[in-house]
Amino acid sequence: MNRSECLRSGHGRGLLFLLLSVLLALALVACSNPAKAKAEHLRRGQQYLQDKKYAEAELEFRNALQLDEQFAEAHWGLAQAYEAQGKILPAIEELKRAVEQNPKDAPADWYADAAIRLGNWYMLAYQQNHDSQLKEKAQQYVNNVLQRNPNHIEARILQATILYIDGKHAEALDKLKQAVDLDPKRIESLLSLARYYVQEHDLANAEATFQRAISTNDRSALAHTQYGIFQAQQGHNEQAEAEFRKAIAADPNDREARRTLGGFFLALKQYDKAEAAYKELADLDKDRPEGRAVLGDYYAVVGRYDDAVKVYQEIVAQWPDYPQARYRLGEIMLQRGDIDGAQQQAQTVLDKDKNDRTALQLRARILLQQGEAKKAIDDLAQVLKQDPHDQQALYFMAQAQLDAAQIEQARSYAGELLKYYPEYLPGKLLQAQISLRAGSNESNENARNENMKNTVRSADELLAQLSKTPPGQQISPELITDLRAKAYTARGAANLKLGNTAAAHADFNAARDAEPNVPASYVNLAAVALAENKPAEAEQLYERGLQLDGANLDALGGLINLYTAQKQFDRAHARIDQAIAAHANNAGLHFLKAQIFGVQSGAASRDKNEEQAKQYAESTKDELNRALEIDPNNAPALYALASLYVNLQQPEDAIAKFRKIAEAKPDTDDAAALTLIGMVEDQTNRRDKAVNDYKDALNRNPPDEIKAIAENNLAWDYAEYGKGNLDEAVRLAQDVVRKYPDISGYADTLGWVYYKKALYGAAVEQLQKAVKQTTAAGADSAVYRFHLGLALAKSSRKPEARQQLQLAVNMGTGKGLTNEQVEEAKQTLATL
């Protein structure tokens, strides 16, 4: 109650006056004696803990803390209530509040128990992430507790844990035996000793110690559960099941025994028994969301997503403020491609708590699937600010950095992930994928091959580990399958880059066998067929991929490249029209259609049929416009359309059209429209206007791809035409290349800016990269070689400069050089 309520008084008559007097007296007692009120909440909370009514206990401890936020014993009680409900992170936070306040008058029993419990959690975390500060803190708690009470049993056991982890096994055993001697009938101490023997592979002493614990108390659910786990580890499944059932018989309300039994059946793939066990566990708390969620979690682990969704939706309907169900529901929706549904679940939680870590991670995963890596990075940064060691946040941050083409940042986060969680299998896959991407972007052949070999090694290690990993709560059968397929895919791609087509073929086949309904496997196998000069086989594989996904852009693009290379334009159009009929609002399909028309236009122009070339160019324009109507930020379509308008001598039409878009949609699609206008202004030599348009676009918070185009072109205009500061040009071009290191045009711009700054060594590095990336893709550029030749000449590397400039001159204006550039190249050659 608030203070104004404590000060109220009133008047009345008869029974009403008596009732008001009693209520006022009660209120005054509560207001004047908060110490008694918080003590009463504490007492009730402790009683609920004993009765295993953990939600009720949580409420009482919270009420106590509302009266006194510094009430350390209530924090300890709340930590126990949280832990019993599986709320581990909040439990640890409450333990820290209880212990680190370090009240001098705290009773030795509860304070010691809380400190040692927190120390145990710290040591569990230390074994995962090897943060020495956690071990030091745990040791500090042990010292503090033993100073207060030298015979505190759990403190001695925690000391034994620390000694064992430090490699002092004999000393650890001595501490455990001391703990047992302090209370020979204490089951927990005997089980700690038994686990020590298991760790030491002394199975005879382990067996004897488990038997001693059971003979000490045959009705101990904990003793039977732990002995059952020991039997399961030895492969004695019948004995293990019998012990788990004895544990449940000893205490039918013991949730851990039932959860262990369910996990045991799950590991054995006895799904009917596992479901029955989890249903019985859920029934213990069927009137609470946590209980119902147990069954939903089981269904999700075994891939019964319809059943899982049904359970979670029932939970959300009955308990709309229970965030765990929304997390799980959002994850399944995301996995199934229901982006809107997943977004709704994440946003519902974030509307109530904008810093909710799990919801931020869910939203980041959604953004990654939408191709918004930069925004995902922002969300994940918020999570890591709260907990720098968060496993999932580190994993998805590395993935986001990789998607944003930030290879070194991705490698750094992946390194942190595996440093703290060395056995985390998705992290090992990510390591292989980063090496593959780094190798694909590498212009130096030796460095590229070394990255590919690292990919193969990482994939080998992961596949070996997956072969020995059973499914469980932490790693579902579906996740194992997905990791295996992706490991084969990464290794296959690396083998293909290394020229080992037979190994690549075997890997891509294995990936297809693991996930036969994934189109990417067939696209990858088609790439192998093309490398082996088997176009008919590649065509069949592309078609197989399209049977699974009729709008798969990789399969369609590969198929259309085959058809256009053979001048089978009718077949190419028929195939893309079939896809568009089924997916009319897919921008990528219209872009592919435009590419076919573009190839036809080029062929007609080479055949001197200018009228037909112009007709095909108009059709190209129509398809590009349609692609941009659907997706205004489609960068490839934007580039192609700007060039096409200029080639068709329609720059004013382009500017008018896209200026209208910019005016109609301020702060949304206008950044893309302004960038396109700038590109057209550039190509018609109106540089000042182009610069203003690029600057305007950059002020509109453009998506990453559009921002990169605007920054790249602005840097070029500053450097090549003197429209701005060269230092600013360097900053802009560097920013673009950091984000998109594998795009040769961006590397060329940065190299040319360096050249203009007289930084010739840096210029050569970037320009060599641009040339090698282009030739690696089966193309060539006279402009890139011209720029490289000039930079090499300025670096006094005459033979290399002569080679590059001569190649540029030989390609001439047909490969993009202007007459002035050809003449400059010849003049420079004459000086070498």
N, C-alpha and C positions, 0 to 999 in steps of 0.2 A: 504493500500500500504506500501511497505518497504522503508527504508531510501534511498536506492540507487535510487529508482524511483523518489524521491523528488529532488535529486541533478542533474538529467539528464538535458541537454540542447542540442540544435541542430541548424542547419542552413538550410535554404531552400529558395526557390524563389517563388514569386507570391502568388497564392492561397494556395499552400502547406505551404509556410512560415507562412501565416496568420493563417491557421488551426493549425499548430504546436504551434504557439504563444498563441492562445486561449486555447488549451489543456494544455500547460505548465502553463499558468496563473491559470487555474482551479486547476491543481495539486498542485501548490504552495500555493494556498489559503487553500486547504484541508490539506496540510502538515503543514502549518504555523498556522492553527487555528483549532485544533482538538476539542476545546471546542464547537465551533459552530457546527461542524459535529455531535458530540454526542448529542447535544441539538436538532438537527434536527431529528436524529433517535428517540430520546425520544418523540418528538412532534408527529411524524408519528405513533409511536407505541401506544400512548395514543388515537389518533384518530381512529386507527384500533380497539382498545378496545371498544370505544363508538359504532362503527359500527358492533361490534360482529364478527369481522374478526380476530379470535384469532391466527391462524397459522401465518398470516401476521404480527400481533402484536409481536408474539414471535420472528420472524426474526429481526424486527427493534430493539427490546430491546437487542437482542444478538449482533447486530452490534454496538450498543452503548457501550456495555460491552467489546467488542474487543478493543475499543479505550481507555476505562478506566474501569478496572476490579473493582475499588472501587466506581463506580457510583451507590450509594445506591438507588436512585430513579428508575434507570433502573432495578435493582434487584426487586424492588417492582412491577414494571410493568410486568416483566417477571413472577413473582409469580402469578399475576392475570391472565395472559394468560395461564399459565400452569393449574391453577385451573379450568378455564372455559373449558379446554379440558379434564378434568378428570385426569390430571397428578398430583395426590395429593402429593406424596412423593417429586418429584422435586419442586413442589410449596412451600412446607414447607421449603425445603433447601434454596430457594431463599428468602423467608420471613426472615429466620434467618440471611442471609447475609445482607439484607436491614436493619433489625432492630438492630442487634447486632454490626454493625459498629457504630451505634449511633452518626451520624454526628451532631455536635452542631448547625450547621446552617440549619438543615433540616426543611423545612416548617412544621408547626404544623399539617396541615391537612393530608398530605400523610403519614408522619411518624407515627402519632397517629393511622391512619387507619390500617397501616401495623402491628404495634405492637399489636393492639387489635385483628386483624385477627389471628396473630400467637398465641396470648393468647387463643383464642377460640379453635384452633387446639390442643393446649397443654391440655386444660381442657377436650376435647373429648378423648384424649389419656389417661388422668388421670382416667377417668371413666372406661376405659378398663383395665389398668394395675396398678392403684393405686400407681404410682410412685410420692411420695410427692414433689420431685424436680420440676415436671412439674407444679403442682399447685402453688408452691412458685414462679416459673418464671412468670406464668400468673398474679399473684397478683402484682409482681414487675412491669410488663408492665402497669397494671391498675394504679398503684401509679404514675408512670412516666407520663402517659398521662394526668391524672387528675391534676397533678401539673402544667402541661403546659396549660391545658384547663379544668377547673372544670366542664364545661357544655358539655363535649364530651359525646354524647348519647350512643354510642356503648361501651365506657368504663364503663358507669354506668350499662349497661345491663350485661357486662361480670362480673362486681362486684356482681351483683345479682345472677349470675350463681354460682360463688364461694361460696357466702353465703348460697345458697340453698343446695349445695352439702355438706357444713359443718353443715347442719341441722338447720340453722338460717332462717327459712322460712318467718317469719314476716318481718325481715330486708330485705330479698330478695324482697318481695312484695313492700316494701317502695321504694327501689331503682328503681324497674320497673315503678312504678307510677311516680316517679321523671323524668325518661327518657321520658315517654309519655307526661308529662306536658311541657317539654322543646320544643316539637314539636308535638302537638296533631294530626296533619295530617300525621305523618310519619307512614307508613304501617308497617314497620319492627318492630317498637317499640310496636305497638298494638298487633302484632302477638306474640311477646315475652311474653307479658302480658297474652294473651290467652293461650299460652302453659303452663304458670305457673298454671293457673286455672285447666287445664287438669291434670297436675301432682298432684294437690291437690284434684282431683276428684270433683271439684266444677263445674259441667257441665253447670249449669245455667249461671254463670258468664263467663265461657268459650264461650258459645253460644253467649251471648250478646256482648262480645268483638270481636269475629269473625264478627258478623253482623255490628258492629261499623266500623271495618276496611273496609268491603265491601261498606258500605254506604259512607265512606270517599272517596273511589276511586273504583267504580264498574268496572273499566278497569284494575285493578291490577291482573295480572296473578298469582302473588305470593299469594295474599289474597285468591283467589278462590282455588288455589292448596292446601293451608294449611287448609282451611275450608273443602275441600273435604276429606283430610286425617282424619280430626276430625270426619266427618260423617261416614267414613269407619270404624273407630275405634268403633263407636257406633252400627255398624251393619246395618247402613242405606245405603245400597249399591246403590240404585237408586239415592238418593240425592248426594252421593259421586260422582258417574259417571257424573251427571249433572254439578257439580262444576268443575270437571276436564275438561269437555268440554267447560265450560265458560272460564276457564283459557286459553285454547288453542285458543278460539275465540278472546279473548282479545289480545293475542300476539301469532300468529301462529308460530313464530320463537323461542318461549320459550322451550328450550330443556328439562328443568326439569319437566315442566307440562306434556309433552308427555311421558317422562320416567316414571313419576308417574302413568300415566294412563295405560301404558303397564304393570307395576308391579302390579297394582290393578287387572287387568284382569288375570294375571298370578296366583295371590294368590287365585282367585276364580275358577281357572282351566278353564277359558273361553279362550281356546288357540287360536281360530280363531280371536277373538277380540284382544287378546294380540299380535298376529303376525301382524295384521293390524296396531296396534299402533306403534310397533317397526319398521315396514317398513316405516311409515310416519316419524318417528324420524330419521331413517337412511337416508332418502331422503333429509333431511335438509343439510347434509354434504356428499352427495353421491360422491363428487369429492375429498374426503379426506379419508385416511385409518381409522381414528377414527369413521367416520360416517358409513362406511361399516361394521366395526367390531361390531357395535351395534346389527346388525341382526345376525351375526355369534354367538355372545354371547348368544342371545336369543335361537337360535337353540340348542346350547350346553346345556343350562339350562334345556330345555324340553326333552333332549335326542334324538334330531334329528341330530345325528352326521354326517350323510352323507351330509346333507344340510350345517351344520356348517363347515365341512372340505372344501366343495366347496367354500364357502364365503372366508374363510381364505386363501385358495390357490390362489384365485383371487387377494386378497390383497397383498400377498407375491410376486405374479408375477408382479403387477403394482408398488408396493412400497417395494422393497426387503430389505430396511433398517428399516422397521417398525417392531420393535421387539415384540410388543404385539401380533401380529398375529402369529408369530413363537412360542411364548409361548403357545398360545391356541392350535395351530396345534400340537405341540409336546405333550401336555397333552392328547389330544384325541388319538393320535397315540399310546401313552404309554398305555392308557386304553384299546385300542383294541389289544395290544400285538405286535404292529409294532415297535419293539425296534430300528431297524436301522433308520426308519423314524424319530422317536423321537430324537435319537442321532444327526441326521443331523441338525434338527432345533435348538437344544441347542448349538451345536458346531458352527453353522453359527453365532449366536449371540456372543459367547465367543471368536471367532476369531477376532471380532471387539472390544470387551471389555471383557477382561479376568476376570473382577470383577463384571460383571453383576449379580446382586443378584438373579433375577428370573431365569435366565438361569442356574446358579449354582445349584439352588434348583431343577430345572427340571432334570439336569444331575444326581444329587444325587438320585432322585426318580428312574431314570433309573437304576442306580447302585444297588439300593436296590432290584429292581425286578430281577436283574441278580445275586443276592446273594453276592454282593461286599459291605458289610456293612462298612468295614474299609475305603474304598475309598469314600463312601457316607459321612461318618463322616468328612473326610477332607474337602469336598466341603461345607458342612453345617457349619463347623467351620469358614470358610471364610465369609459366610453370616452373622453369628452371631457376628463376629468381627466388621462388618460394622454396624449392628443393633442388639444389644443383646436382643431386645424385639420382633423381627420379629416372627409373629405368626406361619406361615407355617414352618419356619426354626426350631423353637422350637419343633413343632409337629414331623417333619420328623427326627430331631436329636434324640428325644426320641425313635421313631420307629427304627432308625438305631442302637442305643445302645441296644435296646431289641433284634434286630436280631443278634447283635454281642454277645449276652448272657451277656451283661453288665447290670445286673438287677438294681443295685443301681444307676448307671449313668442314666439309662432310667427313673427310678423313680424321680430322681432329675430334669431332663429336663421336665418331665410331670408336676411336681410340679410347676416349673417356668411358664409353659404354662398356667396352670389353675389359678395361682396367678394373672397373668396379664390379662387373658381372661377367667374368671370363667364360662361364659356361652357358651364356645366353645364346641360343642357337640362331634366332633371327639376326643377332648382331654379327655372327660369323658370316651369314649370307650377305649382309650389307657390306662387309669388308671385301668380299669377292666382287660385288657389284661396283664398288668404288674403284677398285683396281681396273676393272673392265672399262669403265667410263674414262678413267685417267689415261689408259692405253689408247683408247679410241681417239682421244683429243691430242695425243702426243705426236709431234712432227718428227722427233728424233727416232729413227728406226730401232736402235738398241734399247732406248728407254721404253718405247712402245712394246717391244717384245718382252721386256722384263716385267712390265705391268701385266701382260697377258699370262705369263708364266705364274705370276703371283695369284692371278685369278684362278688358274687351274689348281694350284696348291691349296688355296683357301677352300675351293669347292670340294676337292678331294677330302680334306679334313672334315668338312661339314657332312658330307655323304657318309663317311665312316662313322661319325658320331650318331647320325640319324638311324643307322642300321642297328644301333644298340639302345635306342631310346624308346621306352614304352609310352603309350599315351597316358595322360593323367589330367589332373585339374589344371596344371600349369601349361600343358601342351596337348592339345586335342589331336585326334587322328587326322582331322582335316588340315591342321596346321603342319603336321609332319609331312603329309602328302604335298602340301603347297611348297614347303621349304625344299623338299626333295626335287620337285619339278623345276623350281627356280634355280637350284644349284646345278642341275643338269643343263639348264638353259644358259647360265652364265659360263659354265665350262665349255659348252658347245660353241658359244660365240667367240670365246678366247681361242679355242682350237681352230676355228675358221679363220680368224685373223692371223694365226700362226701358220696357216696353209695346210693344216692337218685335216683335210676334208673327211677322211674316213672316221676319225675320232669325233669330229663335229657331228657327222651323220648319226653315229651311235648315241651321242649325248642327246641330240634333239629327238631321236626316236624314243629314248628313255623318258624324256620329259613328256612326250605325247602319250606314252603308255601310262604315266603317272596321272595325267590329267587329260584324258582323250577328248574332252569337249572344249578345250581352249584353242582358239584359232591361231594364236601366236606360234605354237609348235609347228603347224603346217607352213606358216610363212617362213619360219627359220629353216625348215627342211627345203623349201623352195630356193632359199638363198644358197644352200649347199648344192642343189641341182644346177643352178646357174653357174656356180663356181666350177662345176664339173662339165659345163657346156651341154647341159641336158634341158633345153627350153621346154620340150614337150612334157617332161616329168614335172618341171616347175609349174607349168600351167595347171596340171592336174592337182598339184598340192595347193595352189592358190584357190582353186575351185572347191577343194575339200574344206578349206578354212571358211570360205564364203557360205558353205552349206550350214556351218555352225553360227555364223554371224554375217548376214547379208549386207551389212553396212560397214564391215571391217575395212578401214581405210588402208591399212598396210597390205592386206590381200588384194584389194581392188587396185591400189596403186601399182603393185607389182604386176598384176595381170594386164593393166592398161599399158604399162611400159613395154611389156612383151608384144602386145598387139600393135602399138604405134611404131615400135622398132621394125616390125614386119610390114608396116603400112596397111594393117588390117583395121582401118578406121571405123568401118561399119560395125565390126565385132566389138571394138572398144566402146562405141556409143551405145550399142545395144546392151552391153553389160552394165554400164553406168546408169543408163535409163531405167533398167530393171531395179537397181538399188534405189534410185531417186523416187520411183513410183511407190516404193514401200516406206521411204524415209525422206519425205519431201523437204523437211526443215533441217536437214543436215548440211551445214555449211561446207564441210569437207568434201562431200560428194559433188557439190556444185563447183568447187575449186578443181576437182579432178576432171569434171566435164569441160571446164575452161581450158585445162591443160591439153586435152585432146584437140580442141579447136585451135589452140595456139600452135601445136605441132602441124596441124593441117595448113594453117596460115603460112607458116614458115616454108613448108613444102611447096605450096602454090607459088609463093614469091620466088623461090629458087627456080621454079619452072617458068618464070616470067608471066604467070597468069595473075596480074595485079588485081583484076576485078574480083576473082575468086578469093585471093588472099585478103582483100578488104572485107568481103562477106564473112569469112571465117573470123577475122579480127573483131568484127561487130558482135558475132556470136560469143566470142571469148569475153568481150566486155559485158554482155548481158549476164553471162554466168558468174563473172566476178562480182558484178553488182548484186546479184541474187545472194551470193555467199556473204557479202557484207551487210545485206539487209538482215540476214539471219544472225550473223556474228560480226558486229561492227568493229571488233578488235582483232579480226583475223589478219595477222601480220603478213603472211605470204600473199593473201589476196590483195591486201592494201598495196604492197610493193608492185605486184603485177599490174594492177589497175592504173596506178600512177604512170608507169612506163608506157602502158598501152595508150592512154589518152594522148600522151606526147607523140607517140609513133603515129597515131591516127590524126595528128595535127588538130586536136580538139582540147587544148589546154583550158580555154576559157569555159567550155562546157563543164569540165571537171571541177574547176574552181567554183563556179556558180552552184553546181550540184552539192558539193561538200560544204561550201559556206552555209548553205541553207540548212544542212544537217547540224552544223555547229551552232547555229542560232536557235534551232528548234529544240535542241537537247543540251542545254548548258550543264557542264560539270558531269556529264555521263559519257555519251558516245562522242562528244565533241573533240576530245583529245585525239582520237583516231582520225576524225575528219580533218582537223587542223594539220595533223602530221601529213596526211595525203596532199592537202593543199600546198604545204611547204615543199613536198617532193615535186609537185608539178611546177611550182614557181622556180625551184632549183633547175629543173630540166629545161626551162625556157629562159634561163639566165637572169631571173629576177631575184638576185641573191638577198637583197635587203628585206624584201617581203618574205622570202623563205625563212630567213633568220627570225623575223618577228613571229611567224606562224609556229616555228619549232618552240620558241620560248613560251608562247601562249599555250601550246599543247602541254609543255612540261609543268605549267602552273595549274593544270586541271587534274592532277593526281591520276596520270594515265596508268593502265596496266603495264606490267614489266616489259612485255614485248614491244608495245608501242613506245614506251619511254626509251627503250634501247635504240629504236629507229631514230627518234627525234634527237637524242643525245649524239648518236653517231653522225648524223647529217649536220648537226650544228657544229660539232668539232671539225668536220671536213670544211665547212664554209669558213670557219674562223682561220684554219690553217692554209687552205688552198687559195682562198680569195681575200684574205685579210679582213674579214668581217668581224673579228673579235680578238680577244687576248689569247696568245698561244698557251700560256699556263692554264687558262680555263679550258682550252681545247684538249690539253693533256689530261686534265682531271675528268672531263666528260668521256673521252675515249677509253681511258683506263677503267672507268666505272662500267662501261659497256662490256669490255673484254673480260673483266672479272666475272661478270654474270653469264656471259655467253662466249666462253673460250674456244668453242668448236665451230664458230661461224667465221669463215675466212674473210668475208668483207669487213667485219669489225676489226680483225687483226690487221688488215691492210690499212684501214683508217688510222689506227693507233701508230703503226709503223711510219706512215706518211707524216703524221703530226710530229713524231720524234725527229724525222728527217728535217722538217721545217725548223725545229728547235736546235738543229745541229747536234742531236744526240744520236750519232750514226751507229754506234754499237747496238743500242736498244732498238733502233729502227731496223737494222738487219735481222735481229732476232724475231721481231714480229712479222716482218715481210717474208722471211723464210717460212715461217709457220703458215702464213696465208697461202703461199705457193704450194707447199706440201699438202695442206688440207685439200686444196682444189684438185691437185693431181691424184691424190688418194681416192677422191670421189669419181675419178674417171673423166675429169674435165681439165681445162687449162685456161689461163687468163694472161693475155699480153700485157694488160695494165699492171697486174701484180708483179710480173717479171720485169717490166720497165721500172717500177718503183724500186724493186729489189736491186736491179742493176745499178741505178743511181746511188743507192745507199752503199753498196759494196765499193763503188768507185770512190766515194768520199771516205771510205774506210781503208783506202789503198789496197784493196783486195782485187787487183786488176784482172787476173785470169777468170775469177768467178764473175766479176762485173761484166767482162767481155762476153762470157757465155750467156748470161741472163739477158743482156741487151740485144745480143744477136738473135736469140730465140724470140724476143718481143718484136723485133723488126721483121723477122721471117713471118710471124703470124699477122702483123700489120693491122690495118684498120678493120679487117674482117673479124678480129677478136677484140674489138673495143678501143683500140688506140686511135687518137685523133691524128690528123696529118702533122700538127705541131709536135705531138709527142714522138712520132716516128722520126721527125727531123732532129729533135733534141737527142734521141737515142743514137742516131747516126753521128751527130757531132761529138757526143761523149765517147763513142767507140773510136773516133778518130784520135782522141787524146790518150787512149789506153795502150 
